[in-house]
């Protein structure tokens, strides 16, 4: 997985999956590209428009992705060109769903990032640089099983490649 | 000599299903006894199975898909997804629960698909509900669900466990919903992330199986992976006639290692309320007494069972829903609907002014059946009150017990249910 350079779009703590994609939209369709225009809309109606322009990092506080198990949450973020989610901590189901669908998730101290900062992330090398501030931000490594799944493009790709679990 | 501590319920069930000596922190691949999906998540699981190149399920008798979140279909898009689920059932042999059968988390235990000691995954976060029946059950996303449907197994990180001991006796007008709301307020929305909860003590023993399910249902609201309880005589009696499989109850070892232990004496507990827009924003209900209410909801996987409908019916008998309020009732399953009719509860509720909707998730997830208007206040027995949860981000959702909802719709404002139990 190569390095990702993009801008930070910063939000707060406890962002639940209803905020990432509301129930009133997610049940109606399996077309994630169409659904993505509603990503994060109850918190920021312009999220999709802003992030999909050049791609970006979604930066948040603690417990990102709490609540529902909806896999539409990581999928609409991917379809909004969210390159990775950076947070102080993640809710369990969202964390698995993100890895399974190929969305990188990074645990780090997001107080060191401001909205609009340019960031440089290399998961394989294990570094995150805040280019705007000229600082290095330590990242918590992914558990090895998750690193493997992400590297292979997610759980479906892992299954297709190995004909089942091979972790 | 180094003493090896005993095991929690979570460690024992994951050990038995992985064939390993599973301890908190271990990663195991474990056999699952049942896999479930609902109409918001199954379509993506079907797509994931196709992406995986999987045609056959590991065991069609151990897979069910349930139409409950948006049922009957309110719009064309949902109808197409429901058709996809029905075709999936025909193609693979998976059990399909259709319009009016009920909420997945009522149906899976009620129809005898799971028994004590099982390991279960469901593509819905409230799958933790069956912990009340001594089942290690946890919510997963659609791709994990698809992997489990294909392989009959899934990888798990064995969770640490927080033990919560509940002593004392609930006062009249205070219920298991108040207990779990109080715990959610205490632990916070991420208080048990990556961990399991284990509930025990005389106050749990005294609860009906239905009331216990309300407690386990909301384990996910503090981030927990499971909300486990022992199986006792009540649990085993509840299973009679529901399943042909033999329950294999799992008790924690007396010297099990817990990451944290909490004790709560429920004798002094007041009715609780979770105010907008976070489930852990919990206070004694009296602090919000008098807040005008436009809509009440009794139902959902948290509180749509027979006992809940019975409590509401006993309070609304001979009374009316306030002219400025409306009450929506969604029985959690067809069987509960029938039992509530036989008991006269439905008659009482409808005479009092309630609108009864199809068994299922009702208005909880914002797809239909009672989307509130801008600025309206809703009091609901559901488990989530996030902004926009019920389909309008300008509405305000309060969570409480069925008794508190009944009292509030009678009075048209948030009201203390205890006065109805004096």
Interface residues (C-beta under 8 A of the other chain):
Chain A: X14 X16 X18 X19 X22 X23 X24 X26 X27 X28 X29 X30 X42 X62 X63 X66 X67 X68 X69 X70 X71 X72 X75 X89 X91 X92 X93 X96 X97 X100 X101 X143 X145 X154 X155 X156 X157 X159 X160 X164 X165 X167
Chain B: X27 X29 X39 X40 X41 X43 X44 X47 X48 X51 X52 X53 X54 X69 X70 X75 X77 X78 X81 X84 X123 X124 X125 X127 X139 X140 X141 X142 X143 X144 X146 X147 X150 X151 X153 X155 X157 X189 X190 X193 X194 X220 X223 X225 X278 X365 X366 X367 X371 X384 X386 X387 X388 X389 X391 X393
